[in-house]
């Protein structure tokens, strides 16, 4: 596989990951608000959940 194809594949993967994060953002933020988290914690909660999945 040449360099151009690898770059396109990586960019496509990054796009899919970004879209998945965006879709889960509202749901995770709403869950955090529902359990009583303040605004800052509710905003950071999606990073924690999706970040841990990314690390795994």
mmCIF entry with sequence, helices, sheets and N, C-alpha, C, O atoms, coordinates in Angstrom:
data_MODEL
# 
_entry.id   MODEL 
# 
_entity.id                         1 
_entity.type                       polymer 
_entity.pdbx_number_of_molecules   1 
# 
_entity_poly.entity_id                      1 
_entity_poly.type                           'polypeptide(L)' 
_entity_poly.nstd_linkage                   no 
_entity_poly.nstd_monomer                   no 
_entity_poly.pdbx_seq_one_letter_code       
;(UNK)(UNK)(UNK)(UNK)(UNK)(UNK)(UNK)(UNK)(UNK)(UNK)(UNK)(UNK)(UNK)(UNK)(UNK)(UNK)
(UNK)(UNK)(UNK)(UNK)(UNK)(UNK)(UNK)(UNK)(UNK)(UNK)(UNK)(UNK)(UNK)(UNK)(UNK)(UNK)
(UNK)(UNK)(UNK)(UNK)(UNK)(UNK)(UNK)(UNK)(UNK)(UNK)(UNK)(UNK)(UNK)(UNK)(UNK)(UNK)
(UNK)(UNK)(UNK)(UNK)(UNK)(UNK)(UNK)(UNK)
;
_entity_poly.pdbx_seq_one_letter_code_can   XXXXXXXXXXXXXXXXXXXXXXXXXXXXXXXXXXXXXXXXXXXXXXXXXXXXXXXX 
_entity_poly.pdbx_strand_id                 A 
# 
loop_
_entity_poly_seq.entity_id 
_entity_poly_seq.num 
_entity_poly_seq.mon_id 
_entity_poly_seq.hetero 
1 1  UNK n 
1 2  UNK n 
1 3  UNK n 
1 4  UNK n 
1 5  UNK n 
1 6  UNK n 
1 7  UNK n 
1 8  UNK n 
1 9  UNK n 
1 10 UNK n 
1 11 UNK n 
1 12 UNK n 
1 13 UNK n 
1 14 UNK n 
1 15 UNK n 
1 16 UNK n 
1 17 UNK n 
1 18 UNK n 
1 19 UNK n 
1 20 UNK n 
1 21 UNK n 
1 22 UNK n 
1 23 UNK n 
1 24 UNK n 
1 25 UNK n 
1 26 UNK n 
1 27 UNK n 
1 28 UNK n 
1 29 UNK n 
1 30 UNK n 
1 31 UNK n 
1 32 UNK n 
1 33 UNK n 
1 34 UNK n 
1 35 UNK n 
1 36 UNK n 
1 37 UNK n 
1 38 UNK n 
1 39 UNK n 
1 40 UNK n 
1 41 UNK n 
1 42 UNK n 
1 43 UNK n 
1 44 UNK n 
1 45 UNK n 
1 46 UNK n 
1 47 UNK n 
1 48 UNK n 
1 49 UNK n 
1 50 UNK n 
1 51 UNK n 
1 52 UNK n 
1 53 UNK n 
1 54 UNK n 
1 55 UNK n 
1 56 UNK n 
# 
_struct_asym.id          A 
_struct_asym.entity_id   1 
# 
loop_
_struct_conf.conf_type_id 
_struct_conf.id 
_struct_conf.pdbx_PDB_helix_id 
_struct_conf.beg_label_comp_id 
_struct_conf.beg_label_asym_id 
_struct_conf.beg_label_seq_id 
_struct_conf.pdbx_beg_PDB_ins_code 
_struct_conf.end_label_comp_id 
_struct_conf.end_label_asym_id 
_struct_conf.end_label_seq_id 
_struct_conf.pdbx_end_PDB_ins_code 
_struct_conf.beg_auth_comp_id 
_struct_conf.beg_auth_asym_id 
_struct_conf.beg_auth_seq_id 
_struct_conf.end_auth_comp_id 
_struct_conf.end_auth_asym_id 
_struct_conf.end_auth_seq_id 
_struct_conf.pdbx_PDB_helix_class 
_struct_conf.details 
_struct_conf.pdbx_PDB_helix_length 
HELX_P HELX_P1 AA1 UNK A 3  ? UNK A 34 ? UNK A 3  UNK A 34 1 ? 32 
HELX_P HELX_P2 AA2 UNK A 39 ? UNK A 55 ? UNK A 39 UNK A 55 1 ? 17 
# 
_struct_conf_type.id          HELX_P 
_struct_conf_type.criteria    ? 
_struct_conf_type.reference   ? 
# 
loop_
_atom_site.group_PDB 
_atom_site.id 
_atom_site.type_symbol 
_atom_site.label_atom_id 
_atom_site.label_alt_id 
_atom_site.label_comp_id 
_atom_site.label_asym_id 
_atom_site.label_entity_id 
_atom_site.label_seq_id 
_atom_site.pdbx_PDB_ins_code 
_atom_site.Cartn_x 
_atom_site.Cartn_y 
_atom_site.Cartn_z 
_atom_site.occupancy 
_atom_site.B_iso_or_equiv 
_atom_site.pdbx_formal_charge 
_atom_site.auth_seq_id 
_atom_site.auth_comp_id 
_atom_site.auth_asym_id 
_atom_site.auth_atom_id 
_atom_site.pdbx_PDB_model_num 
ATOM 1   N N  . UNK A 1 1  ? 0.854   -1.175 0.000  1.00 0.00 ? 1  UNK A N  1 
ATOM 2   C CA . UNK A 1 1  ? 0.000   0.000  0.000  1.00 0.00 ? 1  UNK A CA 1 
ATOM 3   C C  . UNK A 1 1  ? 0.898   1.236  0.000  1.00 0.00 ? 1  UNK A C  1 
ATOM 4   O O  . UNK A 1 1  ? 1.834   1.335  0.794  1.00 0.00 ? 1  UNK A O  1 
ATOM 5   N N  . UNK A 1 2  ? 0.608   2.161  -0.886 1.00 0.00 ? 2  UNK A N  1 
ATOM 6   C CA . UNK A 1 2  ? 1.458   3.346  -0.979 1.00 0.00 ? 2  UNK A CA 1 
ATOM 7   C C  . UNK A 1 2  ? 1.098   4.376  0.097  1.00 0.00 ? 2  UNK A C  1 
ATOM 8   O O  . UNK A 1 2  ? 0.097   4.243  0.801  1.00 0.00 ? 2  UNK A O  1 
ATOM 9   N N  . UNK A 1 3  ? 1.918   5.373  0.200  1.00 0.00 ? 3  UNK A N  1 
ATOM 10  C CA . UNK A 1 3  ? 1.759   6.390  1.250  1.00 0.00 ? 3  UNK A CA 1 
ATOM 11  C C  . UNK A 1 3  ? 0.445   7.154  1.124  1.00 0.00 ? 3  UNK A C  1 
ATOM 12  O O  . UNK A 1 3  ? -0.187  7.474  2.131  1.00 0.00 ? 3  UNK A O  1 
ATOM 13  N N  . UNK A 1 4  ? 0.035   7.445  -0.098 1.00 0.00 ? 4  UNK A N  1 
ATOM 14  C CA . UNK A 1 4  ? -1.199  8.195  -0.328 1.00 0.00 ? 4  UNK A CA 1 
ATOM 15  C C  . UNK A 1 4  ? -2.414  7.400  0.155  1.00 0.00 ? 4  UNK A C  1 
ATOM 16  O O  . UNK A 1 4  ? -3.323  7.962  0.766  1.00 0.00 ? 4  UNK A O  1 
ATOM 17  N N  . UNK A 1 5  ? -2.428  6.109  -0.117 1.00 0.00 ? 5  UNK A N  1 
ATOM 18  C CA . UNK A 1 5  ? -3.533  5.254  0.315  1.00 0.00 ? 5  UNK A CA 1 
ATOM 19  C C  . UNK A 1 5  ? -3.577  5.131  1.836  1.00 0.00 ? 5  UNK A C  1 
ATOM 20  O O  . UNK A 1 5  ? -4.654  5.143  2.431  1.00 0.00 ? 5  UNK A O  1 
ATOM 21  N N  . UNK A 1 6  ? -2.410  5.014  2.462  1.00 0.00 ? 6  UNK A N  1 
ATOM 22  C CA . UNK A 1 6  ? -2.357  4.927  3.923  1.00 0.00 ? 6  UNK A CA 1 
ATOM 23  C C  . UNK A 1 6  ? -2.859  6.210  4.557  1.00 0.00 ? 6  UNK A C  1 
ATOM 24  O O  . UNK A 1 6  ? -3.578  6.178  5.556  1.00 0.00 ? 6  UNK A O  1 
ATOM 25  N N  . UNK A 1 7  ? -2.478  7.344  3.973  1.00 0.00 ? 7  UNK A N  1 
ATOM 26  C CA . UNK A 1 7  ? -2.931  8.630  4.491  1.00 0.00 ? 7  UNK A CA 1 
ATOM 27  C C  . UNK A 1 7  ? -4.446  8.753  4.373  1.00 0.00 ? 7  UNK A C  1 
ATOM 28  O O  . UNK A 1 7  ? -5.103  9.220  5.303  1.00 0.00 ? 7  UNK A O  1 
ATOM 29  N N  . UNK A 1 8  ? -4.998  8.344  3.253  1.00 0.00 ? 8  UNK A N  1 
ATOM 30  C CA . UNK A 1 8  ? -6.450  8.392  3.056  1.00 0.00 ? 8  UNK A CA 1 
ATOM 31  C C  . UNK A 1 8  ? -7.170  7.490  4.047  1.00 0.00 ? 8  UNK A C  1 
ATOM 32  O O  . UNK A 1 8  ? -8.224  7.853  4.570  1.00 0.00 ? 8  UNK A O  1 
ATOM 33  N N  . UNK A 1 9  ? -6.606  6.318  4.306  1.00 0.00 ? 9  UNK A N  1 
ATOM 34  C CA . UNK A 1 9  ? -7.194  5.388  5.262  1.00 0.00 ? 9  UNK A CA 1 
ATOM 35  C C  . UNK A 1 9  ? -7.184  5.968  6.671  1.00 0.00 ? 9  UNK A C  1 
ATOM 36  O O  . UNK A 1 9  ? -8.180  5.861  7.386  1.00 0.00 ? 9  UNK A O  1 
ATOM 37  N N  . UNK A 1 10 ? -6.093  6.572  7.075  1.00 0.00 ? 10 UNK A N  1 
ATOM 38  C CA . UNK A 1 10 ? -6.001  7.181  8.401  1.00 0.00 ? 10 UNK A CA 1 
ATOM 39  C C  . UNK A 1 10 ? -6.979  8.342  8.525  1.00 0.00 ? 10 UNK A C  1 
ATOM 40  O O  . UNK A 1 10 ? -7.638  8.485  9.554  1.00 0.00 ? 10 UNK A O  1 
ATOM 41  N N  . UNK A 1 11 ? -7.083  9.171  7.492  1.00 0.00 ? 11 UNK A N  1 
ATOM 42  C CA . UNK A 1 11 ? -8.024  10.293 7.527  1.00 0.00 ? 11 UNK A CA 1 
ATOM 43  C C  . UNK A 1 11 ? -9.471  9.811  7.612  1.00 0.00 ? 11 UNK A C  1 
ATOM 44  O O  . UNK A 1 11 ? -10.288 10.412 8.310  1.00 0.00 ? 11 UNK A O  1 
ATOM 45  N N  . UNK A 1 12 ? -9.785  8.734  6.907  1.00 0.00 ? 12 UNK A N  1 
ATOM 46  C CA . UNK A 1 12 ? -11.131 8.163  6.982  1.00 0.00 ? 12 UNK A CA 1 
ATOM 47  C C  . UNK A 1 12 ? -11.411 7.630  8.383  1.00 0.00 ? 12 UNK A C  1 
ATOM 48  O O  . UNK A 1 12 ? -12.511 7.816  8.903  1.00 0.00 ? 12 UNK A O  1 
ATOM 49  N N  . UNK A 1 13 ? -10.453 6.985  8.989  1.00 0.00 ? 13 UNK A N  1 
ATOM 50  C CA . UNK A 1 13 ? -10.610 6.470  10.345 1.00 0.00 ? 13 UNK A CA 1 
ATOM 51  C C  . UNK A 1 13 ? -10.808 7.603  11.342 1.00 0.00 ? 13 UNK A C  1 
ATOM 52  O O  . UNK A 1 13 ? -11.661 7.512  12.225 1.00 0.00 ? 13 UNK A O  1 
ATOM 53  N N  . UNK A 1 14 ? -10.036 8.656  11.208 1.00 0.00 ? 14 UNK A N  1 
ATOM 54  C CA . UNK A 1 14 ? -10.177 9.812  12.097 1.00 0.00 ? 14 UNK A CA 1 
ATOM 55  C C  . UNK A 1 14 ? -11.562 10.436 11.937 1.00 0.00 ? 14 UNK A C  1 
ATOM 56  O O  . UNK A 1 14 ? -12.171 10.847 12.925 1.00 0.00 ? 14 UNK A O  1 
ATOM 57  N N  . UNK A 1 15 ? -12.056 10.510 10.725 1.00 0.00 ? 15 UNK A N  1 
ATOM 58  C CA . UNK A 1 15 ? -13.387 11.071 10.479 1.00 0.00 ? 15 UNK A CA 1 
ATOM 59  C C  . UNK A 1 15 ? -14.476 10.227 11.141 1.00 0.00 ? 15 UNK A C  1 
ATOM 60  O O  . UNK A 1 15 ? -15.406 10.770 11.738 1.00 0.00 ? 15 UNK A O  1 
ATOM 61  N N  . UNK A 1 16 ? -14.364 8.913  11.036 1.00 0.00 ? 16 UNK A N  1 
ATOM 62  C CA . UNK A 1 16 ? -15.354 8.022  11.652 1.00 0.00 ? 16 UNK A CA 1 
ATOM 63  C C  . UNK A 1 16 ? -15.307 8.145  13.170 1.00 0.00 ? 16 UNK A C  1 
ATOM 64  O O  . UNK A 1 16 ? -16.354 8.196  13.815 1.00 0.00 ? 16 UNK A O  1 
ATOM 65  N N  . UNK A 1 17 ? -14.128 8.193  13.741 1.00 0.00 ? 17 UNK A N  1 
ATOM 66  C CA . UNK A 1 17 ? -13.986 8.336  15.190 1.00 0.00 ? 17 UNK A CA 1 
ATOM 67  C C  . UNK A 1 17 ? -14.567 9.671  15.651 1.00 0.00 ? 17 UNK A C  1 
ATOM 68  O O  . UNK A 1 17 ? -15.249 9.731  16.675 1.00 0.00 ? 17 UNK A O  1 
ATOM 69  N N  . UNK A 1 18 ? -14.303 10.728 14.911 1.00 0.00 ? 18 UNK A N  1 
ATOM 70  C CA . UNK A 1 18 ? -14.833 12.051 15.276 1.00 0.00 ? 18 UNK A CA 1 
ATOM 71  C C  . UNK A 1 18 ? -16.358 12.061 15.218 1.00 0.00 ? 18 UNK A C  1 
ATOM 72  O O  . UNK A 1 18 ? -17.005 12.637 16.093 1.00 0.00 ? 18 UNK A O  1 
ATOM 73  N N  . UNK A 1 19 ? -16.930 11.438 14.211 1.00 0.00 ? 19 UNK A N  1 
ATOM 74  C CA . UNK A 1 19 ? -18.391 11.384 14.112 1.00 0.00 ? 19 UNK A CA 1 
ATOM 75  C C  . UNK A 1 19 ? -18.990 10.558 15.248 1.00 0.00 ? 19 UNK A C  1 
ATOM 76  O O  . UNK A 1 19 ? -20.024 10.931 15.802 1.00 0.00 ? 19 UNK A O  1 
ATOM 77  N N  . UNK A 1 20 ? -18.362 9.461  15.593 1.00 0.00 ? 20 UNK A N  1 
ATOM 78  C CA . UNK A 1 20 ? -18.857 8.628  16.694 1.00 0.00 ? 20 UNK A CA 1 
ATOM 79  C C  . UNK A 1 20 ? -18.791 9.382  18.013 1.00 0.00 ? 20 UNK A C  1 
ATOM 80  O O  . UNK A 1 20 ? -19.710 9.291  18.827 1.00 0.00 ? 20 UNK A O  1 
ATOM 81  N N  . UNK A 1 21 ? -17.715 10.125 18.228 1.00 0.00 ? 21 UNK A N  1 
ATOM 82  C CA . UNK A 1 21 ? -17.601 10.918 19.455 1.00 0.00 ? 21 UNK A CA 1 
ATOM 83  C C  . UNK A 1 21 ? -18.691 11.977 19.500 1.00 0.00 ? 21 UNK A C  1 
ATOM 84  O O  . UNK A 1 21 ? -19.288 12.210 20.551 1.00 0.00 ? 21 UNK A O  1 
ATOM 85  N N  . UNK A 1 22 ? -18.951 12.614 18.376 1.00 0.00 ? 22 UNK A N  1 
ATOM 86  C CA . UNK A 1 22 ? -19.975 13.662 18.334 1.00 0.00 ? 22 UNK A CA 1 
ATOM 87  C C  . UNK A 1 22 ? -21.360 13.100 18.617 1.00 0.00 ? 22 UNK A C  1 
ATOM 88  O O  . UNK A 1 22 ? -22.161 13.732 19.305 1.00 0.00 ? 22 UNK A O  1 
ATOM 89  N N  . UNK A 1 23 ? -21.644 11.917 18.091 1.00 0.00 ? 23 UNK A N  1 
ATOM 90  C CA . UNK A 1 23 ? -22.943 11.290 18.316 1.00 0.00 ? 23 UNK A CA 1 
ATOM 91  C C  . UNK A 1 23 ? -23.115 10.934 19.795 1.00 0.00 ? 23 UNK A C  1 
ATOM 92  O O  . UNK A 1 23 ? -24.198 11.109 20.352 1.00 0.00 ? 23 UNK A O  1 
ATOM 93  N N  . UNK A 1 24 ? -22.066 10.442 20.420 1.00 0.00 ? 24 UNK A N  1 
ATOM 94  C CA . UNK A 1 24 ? -22.175 10.034 21.824 1.00 0.00 ? 24 UNK A CA 1 
ATOM 95  C C  . UNK A 1 24 ? -22.116 11.221 22.781 1.00 0.00 ? 24 UNK A C  1 
ATOM 96  O O  . UNK A 1 24 ? -22.491 11.092 23.947 1.00 0.00 ? 24 UNK A O  1 
ATOM 97  N N  . UNK A 1 25 ? -21.653 12.365 22.309 1.00 0.00 ? 25 UNK A N  1 
ATOM 98  C CA . UNK A 1 25 ? -21.464 13.533 23.182 1.00 0.00 ? 25 UNK A CA 1 
ATOM 99  C C  . UNK A 1 25 ? -22.751 13.921 23.917 1.00 0.00 ? 25 UNK A C  1 
ATOM 100 O O  . UNK A 1 25 ? -22.758 14.026 25.143 1.00 0.00 ? 25 UNK A O  1 
ATOM 101 N N  . UNK A 1 26 ? -23.835 14.132 23.169 1.00 0.00 ? 26 UNK A N  1 
ATOM 102 C CA . UNK A 1 26 ? -25.088 14.575 23.793 1.00 0.00 ? 26 UNK A CA 1 
ATOM 103 C C  . UNK A 1 26 ? -25.625 13.549 24.778 1.00 0.00 ? 26 UNK A C  1 
ATOM 104 O O  . UNK A 1 26 ? -26.073 13.905 25.868 1.00 0.00 ? 26 UNK A O  1 
ATOM 105 N N  . UNK A 1 27 ? -25.584 12.284 24.400 1.00 0.00 ? 27 UNK A N  1 
ATOM 106 C CA . UNK A 1 27 ? -26.104 11.242 25.285 1.00 0.00 ? 27 UNK A CA 1 
ATOM 107 C C  . UNK A 1 27 ? -25.303 11.166 26.578 1.00 0.00 ? 27 UNK A C  1 
ATOM 108 O O  . UNK A 1 27 ? -25.884 11.077 27.660 1.00 0.00 ? 27 UNK A O  1 
ATOM 109 N N  . UNK A 1 28 ? -24.000 11.198 26.482 1.00 0.00 ? 28 UNK A N  1 
ATOM 110 C CA . UNK A 1 28 ? -23.175 11.105 27.693 1.00 0.00 ? 28 UNK A CA 1 
ATOM 111 C C  . UNK A 1 28 ? -23.313 12.349 28.557 1.00 0.00 ? 28 UNK A C  1 
ATOM 112 O O  . UNK A 1 28 ? -23.320 12.253 29.785 1.00 0.00 ? 28 UNK A O  1 
ATOM 113 N N  . UNK A 1 29 ? -23.421 13.509 27.934 1.00 0.00 ? 29 UNK A N  1 
ATOM 114 C CA . UNK A 1 29 ? -23.596 14.742 28.703 1.00 0.00 ? 29 UNK A CA 1 
ATOM 115 C C  . UNK A 1 29 ? -24.946 14.734 29.420 1.00 0.00 ? 29 UNK A C  1 
ATOM 116 O O  . UNK A 1 29 ? -25.042 15.164 30.569 1.00 0.00 ? 29 UNK A O  1 
ATOM 117 N N  . UNK A 1 30 ? -25.992 14.245 28.742 1.00 0.00 ? 30 UNK A N  1 
ATOM 118 C CA . UNK A 1 30 ? -27.308 14.150 29.363 1.00 0.00 ? 30 UNK A CA 1 
ATOM 119 C C  . UNK A 1 30 ? -27.313 13.167 30.524 1.00 0.00 ? 30 UNK A C  1 
ATOM 120 O O  . UNK A 1 30 ? -27.970 13.402 31.538 1.00 0.00 ? 30 UNK A O  1 
ATOM 121 N N  . UNK A 1 31 ? -26.583 12.068 30.379 1.00 0.00 ? 31 UNK A N  1 
ATOM 122 C CA . UNK A 1 31 ? -26.470 11.105 31.485 1.00 0.00 ? 31 UNK A CA 1 
ATOM 123 C C  . UNK A 1 31 ? -25.803 11.764 32.688 1.00 0.00 ? 31 UNK A C  1 
ATOM 124 O O  . UNK A 1 31 ? -26.255 11.599 33.821 1.00 0.00 ? 31 UNK A O  1 
ATOM 125 N N  . UNK A 1 32 ? -24.736 12.505 32.443 1.00 0.00 ? 32 UNK A N  1 
ATOM 126 C CA . UNK A 1 32 ? -24.037 13.175 33.544 1.00 0.00 ? 32 UNK A CA 1 
ATOM 127 C C  . UNK A 1 32 ? -24.949 14.189 34.234 1.00 0.00 ? 32 UNK A C  1 
ATOM 128 O O  . UNK A 1 32 ? -24.945 14.296 35.461 1.00 0.00 ? 32 UNK A O  1 
ATOM 129 N N  . UNK A 1 33 ? -25.724 14.926 33.455 1.00 0.00 ? 33 UNK A N  1 
ATOM 130 C CA . UNK A 1 33 ? -26.658 15.890 34.051 1.00 0.00 ? 33 UNK A CA 1 
ATOM 131 C C  . UNK A 1 33 ? -27.749 15.176 34.838 1.00 0.00 ? 33 UNK A C  1 
ATOM 132 O O  . UNK A 1 33 ? -28.172 15.657 35.889 1.00 0.00 ? 33 UNK A O  1 
ATOM 133 N N  . UNK A 1 34 ? -28.205 14.034 34.337 1.00 0.00 ? 34 UNK A N  1 
ATOM 134 C CA . UNK A 1 34 ? -29.270 13.284 35.001 1.00 0.00 ? 34 UNK A CA 1 
ATOM 135 C C  . UNK A 1 34 ? -28.827 12.739 36.352 1.00 0.00 ? 34 UNK A C  1 
ATOM 136 O O  . UNK A 1 34 ? -29.648 12.587 37.257 1.00 0.00 ? 34 UNK A O  1 
ATOM 137 N N  . UNK A 1 35 ? -27.537 12.445 36.499 1.00 0.00 ? 35 UNK A N  1 
ATOM 138 C CA . UNK A 1 35 ? -27.065 11.931 37.787 1.00 0.00 ? 35 UNK A CA 1 
ATOM 139 C C  . UNK A 1 35 ? -26.613 13.048 38.715 1.00 0.00 ? 35 UNK A C  1 
ATOM 140 O O  . UNK A 1 35 ? -26.098 12.789 39.803 1.00 0.00 ? 35 UNK A O  1 
ATOM 141 N N  . UNK A 1 36 ? -26.808 14.303 38.280 1.00 0.00 ? 36 UNK A N  1 
ATOM 142 C CA . UNK A 1 36 ? -26.564 15.429 39.170 1.00 0.00 ? 36 UNK A CA 1 
ATOM 143 C C  . UNK A 1 36 ? -25.236 16.133 39.008 1.00 0.00 ? 36 UNK A C  1 
ATOM 144 O O  . UNK A 1 36 ? -24.842 16.903 39.884 1.00 0.00 ? 36 UNK A O  1 
ATOM 145 N N  . UNK A 1 37 ? -24.541 15.896 37.924 1.00 0.00 ? 37 UNK A N  1 
ATOM 146 C CA . UNK A 1 37 ? -23.255 16.562 37.717 1.00 0.00 ? 37 UNK A CA 1 
ATOM 147 C C  . UNK A 1 37 ? -23.488 18.028 37.339 1.00 0.00 ? 37 UNK A C  1 
ATOM 148 O O  . UNK A 1 37 ? -24.479 18.363 36.692 1.00 0.00 ? 37 UNK A O  1 
ATOM 149 N N  . UNK A 1 38 ? -22.564 18.888 37.752 1.00 0.00 ? 38 UNK A N  1 
ATOM 150 C CA . UNK A 1 38 ? -22.674 20.295 37.365 1.00 0.00 ? 38 UNK A CA 1 
ATOM 151 C C  . UNK A 1 38 ? -22.275 20.460 35.902 1.00 0.00 ? 38 UNK A C  1 
ATOM 152 O O  . UNK A 1 38 ? -21.898 19.488 35.247 1.00 0.00 ? 38 UNK A O  1 
ATOM 153 N N  . UNK A 1 39 ? -22.356 21.678 35.391 1.00 0.00 ? 39 UNK A N  1 
ATOM 154 C CA . UNK A 1 39 ? -22.107 21.927 33.976 1.00 0.00 ? 39 UNK A CA 1 
ATOM 155 C C  . UNK A 1 39 ? -20.721 21.521 33.510 1.00 0.00 ? 39 UNK A C  1 
ATOM 156 O O  . UNK A 1 39 ? -20.569 20.927 32.443 1.00 0.00 ? 39 UNK A O  1 
ATOM 157 N N  . UNK A 1 40 ? -19.708 21.840 34.308 1.00 0.00 ? 40 UNK A N  1 
ATOM 158 C CA . UNK A 1 40 ? -18.335 21.505 33.928 1.00 0.00 ? 40 UNK A CA 1 
ATOM 159 C C  . UNK A 1 40 ? -18.120 19.999 33.914 1.00 0.00 ? 40 UNK A C  1 
ATOM 160 O O  . UNK A 1 40 ? -17.530 19.457 32.979 1.00 0.00 ? 40 UNK A O  1 
ATOM 161 N N  . UNK A 1 41 ? -18.595 19.335 34.941 1.00 0.00 ? 41 UNK A N  1 
ATOM 162 C CA . UNK A 1 41 ? -18.441 17.879 35.013 1.00 0.00 ? 41 UNK A CA 1 
ATOM 163 C C  . UNK A 1 41 ? -19.202 17.195 33.882 1.00 0.00 ? 41 UNK A C  1 
ATOM 164 O O  . UNK A 1 41 ? -18.721 16.223 33.300 1.00 0.00 ? 41 UNK A O  1 
ATOM 165 N N  . UNK A 1 42 ? -20.394 17.709 33.574 1.00 0.00 ? 42 UNK A N  1 
ATOM 166 C CA . UNK A 1 42 ? -21.174 17.121 32.485 1.00 0.00 ? 42 UNK A CA 1 
ATOM 167 C C  . UNK A 1 42 ? -20.478 17.311 31.141 1.00 0.00 ? 42 UNK A C  1 
ATOM 168 O O  . UNK A 1 42 ? -20.589 16.459 30.259 1.00 0.00 ? 42 UNK A O  1 
ATOM 169 N N  . UNK A 1 43 ? -19.767 18.417 30.981 1.00 0.00 ? 43 UNK A N  1 
ATOM 170 C CA . UNK A 1 43 ? -19.036 18.653 29.740 1.00 0.00 ? 43 UNK A CA 1 
ATOM 171 C C  . UNK A 1 43 ? -17.820 17.742 29.630 1.00 0.00 ? 43 UNK A C  1 
ATOM 172 O O  . UNK A 1 43 ? -17.495 17.285 28.534 1.00 0.00 ? 43 UNK A O  1 
ATOM 173 N N  . UNK A 1 44 ? -17.146 17.471 30.732 1.00 0.00 ? 44 UNK A N  1 
ATOM 174 C CA . UNK A 1 44 ? -15.948 16.638 30.719 1.00 0.00 ? 44 UNK A CA 1 
ATOM 175 C C  . UNK A 1 44 ? -16.244 15.140 30.698 1.00 0.00 ? 44 UNK A C  1 
ATOM 176 O O  . UNK A 1 44 ? -15.405 14.346 30.275 1.00 0.00 ? 44 UNK A O  1 
ATOM 177 N N  . UNK A 1 45 ? -17.429 14.758 31.152 1.00 0.00 ? 45 UNK A N  1 
ATOM 178 C CA . UNK A 1 45 ? -17.775 13.340 31.246 1.00 0.00 ? 45 UNK A CA 1 
ATOM 179 C C  . UNK A 1 45 ? -17.618 12.587 29.923 1.00 0.00 ? 45 UNK A C  1 
ATOM 180 O O  . UNK A 1 45 ? -17.075 11.483 29.931 1.00 0.00 ? 45 UNK A O  1 
ATOM 181 N N  . UNK A 1 46 ? -18.071 13.137 28.780 1.00 0.00 ? 46 UNK A N  1 
ATOM 182 C CA . UNK A 1 46 ? -17.870 12.395 27.514 1.00 0.00 ? 46 UNK A CA 1 
ATOM 183 C C  . UNK A 1 46 ? -16.396 12.151 27.196 1.00 0.00 ? 46 UNK A C  1 
ATOM 184 O O  . UNK A 1 46 ? -16.052 11.118 26.621 1.00 0.00 ? 46 UNK A O  1 
ATOM 185 N N  . UNK A 1 47 ? -15.521 13.092 27.563 1.00 0.00 ? 47 UNK A N  1 
ATOM 186 C CA . UNK A 1 47 ? -14.089 12.879 27.333 1.00 0.00 ? 47 UNK A CA 1 
ATOM 187 C C  . UNK A 1 47 ? -13.573 11.714 28.170 1.00 0.00 ? 47 UNK A C  1 
ATOM 188 O O  . UNK A 1 47 ? -12.741 10.933 27.708 1.00 0.00 ? 47 UNK A O  1 
ATOM 189 N N  . UNK A 1 48 ? -14.064 11.599 29.395 1.00 0.00 ? 48 UNK A N  1 
ATOM 190 C CA . UNK A 1 48 ? -13.616 10.521 30.279 1.00 0.00 ? 48 UNK A CA 1 
ATOM 191 C C  . UNK A 1 48 ? -14.047 9.168  29.723 1.00 0.00 ? 48 UNK A C  1 
ATOM 192 O O  . UNK A 1 48 ? -13.229 8.257  29.592 1.00 0.00 ? 48 UNK A O  1 
ATOM 193 N N  . UNK A 1 49 ? -15.320 9.038  29.400 1.00 0.00 ? 49 UNK A N  1 
ATOM 194 C CA . UNK A 1 49 ? -15.842 7.754  28.930 1.00 0.00 ? 49 UNK A CA 1 
ATOM 195 C C  . UNK A 1 49 ? -15.215 7.367  27.594 1.00 0.00 ? 49 UNK A C  1 
ATOM 196 O O  . UNK A 1 49 ? -14.693 6.262  27.450 1.00 0.00 ? 49 UNK A O  1 
ATOM 197 N N  . UNK A 1 50 ? -15.264 8.272  26.616 1.00 0.00 ? 50 UNK A N  1 
ATOM 198 C CA . UNK A 1 50 ? -14.716 7.946  25.297 1.00 0.00 ? 50 UNK A CA 1 
ATOM 199 C C  . UNK A 1 50 ? -13.192 7.859  25.336 1.00 0.00 ? 50 UNK A C  1 
ATOM 200 O O  . UNK A 1 50 ? -12.599 7.074  24.596 1.00 0.00 ? 50 UNK A O  1 
ATOM 201 N N  . UNK A 1 51 ? -12.561 8.647  26.181 1.00 0.00 ? 51 UNK A N  1 
ATOM 202 C CA . UNK A 1 51 ? -11.114 8.592  26.319 1.00 0.00 ? 51 UNK A CA 1 
ATOM 203 C C  . UNK A 1 51 ? -10.648 7.251  26.867 1.00 0.00 ? 51 UNK A C  1 
ATOM 204 O O  . UNK A 1 51 ? -9.656  6.693  26.399 1.00 0.00 ? 51 UNK A O  1 
ATOM 205 N N  . UNK A 1 52 ? -11.366 6.739  27.857 1.00 0.00 ? 52 UNK A N  1 
ATOM 206 C CA . UNK A 1 52 ? -11.015 5.433  28.410 1.00 0.00 ? 52 UNK A CA 1 
ATOM 207 C C  . UNK A 1 52 ? -11.220 4.330  27.380 1.00 0.00 ? 52 UNK A C  1 
ATOM 208 O O  . UNK A 1 52 ? -10.436 3.382  27.318 1.00 0.00 ? 52 UNK A O  1 
ATOM 209 N N  . UNK A 1 53 ? -12.268 4.448  26.574 1.00 0.00 ? 53 UNK A N  1 
ATOM 210 C CA . UNK A 1 53 ? -12.473 3.443  25.514 1.00 0.00 ? 53 UNK A CA 1 
ATOM 211 C C  . UNK A 1 53 ? -11.358 3.523  24.481 1.00 0.00 ? 53 UNK A C  1 
ATOM 212 O O  . UNK A 1 53 ? -10.916 2.498  23.962 1.00 0.00 ? 53 UNK A O  1 
ATOM 213 N N  . UNK A 1 54 ? -10.909 4.717  24.185 1.00 0.00 ? 54 UNK A N  1 
ATOM 214 C CA . UNK A 1 54 ? -9.824  4.880  23.213 1.00 0.00 ? 54 UNK A CA 1 
ATOM 215 C C  . UNK A 1 54 ? -8.525  4.277  23.748 1.00 0.00 ? 54 UNK A C  1 
ATOM 216 O O  . UNK A 1 54 ? -7.767  3.657  23.002 1.00 0.00 ? 54 UNK A O  1 
ATOM 217 N N  . UNK A 1 55 ? -8.279  4.462  25.030 1.00 0.00 ? 55 UNK A N  1 
ATOM 218 C CA . UNK A 1 55 ? -7.071  3.899  25.636 1.00 0.00 ? 55 UNK A CA 1 
ATOM 219 C C  . UNK A 1 55 ? -7.111  2.379  25.704 1.00 0.00 ? 55 UNK A C  1 
ATOM 220 O O  . UNK A 1 55 ? -6.085  1.712  25.576 1.00 0.00 ? 55 UNK A O  1 
ATOM 221 N N  . UNK A 1 56 ? -8.308  1.842  25.905 1.00 0.00 ? 56 UNK A N  1 
ATOM 222 C CA . UNK A 1 56 ? -8.441  0.385  25.994 1.00 0.00 ? 56 UNK A CA 1 
ATOM 223 C C  . UNK A 1 56 ? -8.164  -0.236 24.645 1.00 0.00 ? 56 UNK A C  1 
ATOM 224 O O  . UNK A 1 56 ? -8.224  -1.457 24.504 1.00 0.00 ? 56 UNK A O  1 
# 
